[in-house]
Amino acid sequence: MSDADGNPDYEDLTGMRLDPDEVEALVKPGGECVFNWTTRDGFPVGVVVAFVWRHGKFWTTCAARRKRVPALRARPQSAIVVNRGGKTASFKGNSIVHTRDDDDWNEVKTWFYAALSGTEHDPGNIDARNFQKFLDSPHRVIIETEADLVVGFDTARFQAFTAEAIAAGLGVD
């Protein structure tokens, strides 16, 4: 993060990138993400949803009547942003909408609902079991999204970098 003369380059943010282990630690526990797709007019739109990270992909769910479902069928290009603990990562990929009509529906819904509800790790938890039962509604879909990392960023490193730049005299007078 230095220029050609060896001076600090405070516009070079490459040192803020997350390494692969940091990205994995960010997504592995699942949680919430911003799921993005495009409208037929080409405008991006996103919603906050719960996700499961499995098989190097993001897995989310919603009712089939949500606008994202026909949009993703027409334009599968999508993006996911995860932000937790001062670390953020943006991913792009194509989404696949899984429905009850798919041959592997029972297999996919079984592991996904267990992972999302928490019964996978705590099968005796009554609240998790109720949530898993709630998820298994007749018009629910499961969305599988490839995960190609676009950018991962560490805001704690950025804050330290910014403090260093200000201390070096780059702040306001």
C-alpha positions in Angstrom: 0.0 0.0 0.0 2.7 2.4 -1.1 3.1 4.4 -4.2 6.1 4.2 -6.6 8.2 6.4 -4.3 7.5 4.2 -1.2 5.1 6.7 0.3 1.9 5.4 1.9 -0.9 5.2 -0.7 -4.0 5.9 1.3 -6.3 5.3 -1.7 -5.0 1.7 -2.1 -7.4 -0.5 -0.1 -6.1 -3.9 -1.2 -4.8 -4.5 2.4 -8.4 -4.4 3.6 -9.4 -7.5 1.7 -10.5 -10.6 3.5 -8.4 -13.7 3.0 -10.2 -17.0 2.1 -10.2 -18.2 5.7 -11.8 -14.9 6.8 -14.5 -15.2 4.1 -15.3 -18.7 5.1 -15.5 -17.7 8.8 -17.9 -14.9 7.8 -20.4 -17.1 5.8 -20.0 -20.6 7.4 -22.3 -19.9 10.4 -25.1 -18.7 8.2 -27.3 -15.8 9.3 -28.7 -12.9 7.4 -27.6 -11.5 4.0 -28.9 -9.0 1.5 -30.1 -11.0 -1.5 -30.2 -9.0 -4.7 -31.7 -9.5 -8.2 -32.9 -7.3 -11.0 -36.4 -6.3 -12.1 -37.5 -6.7 -15.7 -36.6 -3.0 -16.2 -33.0 -3.8 -15.1 -33.1 -2.1 -11.7 -31.3 -3.9 -8.9 -33.4 -4.7 -5.8 -32.6 -6.5 -2.6 -34.1 -7.9 0.6 -32.6 -9.1 3.9 -33.1 -12.8 4.2 -31.8 -15.7 6.3 -29.2 -17.9 4.6 -27.5 -21.2 5.0 -23.9 -21.7 3.6 -23.5 -25.2 2.3 -21.6 -26.8 -0.6 -19.9 -23.5 -1.4 -23.3 -21.9 -2.1 -25.9 -19.7 -0.4 -29.3 -21.3 0.2 -32.3 -19.1 1.0 -36.1 -19.6 1.0 -39.3 -17.6 0.4 -42.9 -18.1 -0.7 -43.2 -18.8 -4.4 -45.4 -15.7 -4.9 -42.5 -13.3 -4.0 -41.4 -11.2 -6.9 -37.9 -12.5 -6.8 -39.0 -15.9 -7.8 -40.2 -15.1 -11.4 -37.4 -12.5 -11.7 -34.8 -15.2 -10.9 -36.3 -17.6 -13.3 -36.1 -15.0 -16.1 -32.8 -13.5 -15.0 -30.8 -15.9 -12.6 -28.0 -13.4 -12.1 -28.0 -12.4 -8.5 -25.8 -11.1 -5.7 -25.5 -11.6 -2.0 -23.9 -9.3 0.6 -23.0 -10.6 4.1 -21.9 -8.1 6.8 -21.0 -9.3 10.3 -18.6 -8.1 12.9 -16.9 -5.4 10.8 -16.3 -7.7 7.9 -18.3 -7.7 4.7 -18.3 -9.8 1.5 -20.1 -9.4 -1.7 -20.8 -12.4 -4.0 -22.3 -12.8 -7.5 -23.7 -15.9 -9.1 -26.6 -17.5 -10.8 -29.6 -18.6 -8.7 -31.6 -21.8 -9.1 -35.2 -21.9 -7.8 -36.0 -25.3 -6.3 -39.7 -26.3 -6.0 -41.8 -29.3 -5.0 -41.8 -30.3 -8.6 -38.0 -31.1 -8.6 -37.0 -34.7 -8.3 -34.6 -33.9 -5.5 -37.0 -31.7 -3.5 -37.4 -34.0 -0.5 -33.6 -34.3 -0.2 -33.0 -30.6 -0.5 -35.8 -29.5 1.8 -34.9 -32.0 4.5 -31.3 -30.8 5.0 -32.1 -27.2 4.3 -35.0 -26.8 6.6 -33.0 -28.6 9.4 -30.1 -26.3 8.9 -32.1 -23.1 8.7 -34.3 -24.0 11.6 -31.5 -25.2 13.9 -32.8 -28.8 14.3 -29.7 -30.0 12.5 -27.7 -29.2 15.6 -30.4 -29.3 18.2 -33.1 -31.7 17.2 -34.8 -31.6 20.6 -35.3 -27.9 20.6 -39.1 -27.4 20.4 -38.9 -23.9 18.9 -36.5 -25.1 16.2 -38.8 -28.0 15.4 -41.8 -25.7 15.2 -39.9 -23.4 12.9 -38.9 -26.4 10.7 -42.5 -27.4 10.5 -43.5 -23.8 9.6 -41.0 -23.7 6.8 -42.5 -26.8 5.1 -45.4 -24.9 3.6 -47.0 -25.9 0.3 -45.9 -22.9 -1.8 -42.3 -22.5 -0.5 -39.3 -22.5 -2.7 -35.6 -22.9 -1.9 -33.1 -20.7 -3.8 -29.6 -22.0 -4.4 -27.1 -19.3 -5.4 -23.5 -19.8 -6.6 -21.0 -17.9 -4.7 -18.2 -16.1 -6.7 -16.6 -13.6 -4.3 -16.5 -10.1 -5.7 -15.0 -8.3 -2.8 -14.3 -9.0 0.9 -13.5 -6.1 3.2 -12.4 -5.7 6.8 -13.6 -2.4 8.3 -11.4 -2.8 11.4 -8.3 -2.8 9.2 -9.8 0.2 7.3 -10.3 2.1 10.5 -6.7 1.5 11.6 -5.5 2.5 8.1 -7.6 5.7 8.3 -6.2 6.6 11.7 -2.7 6.1 10.3 -3.5 8.4 7.4 -4.9 11.1 9.7 -1.9 10.8 12.0 0.4 11.3 8.9 -1.2 14.7 8.4 -3.8 13.8 5.7 -6.7 15.0 7.9 -8.4 18.4 7.8 -6.6 21.4 9.2 
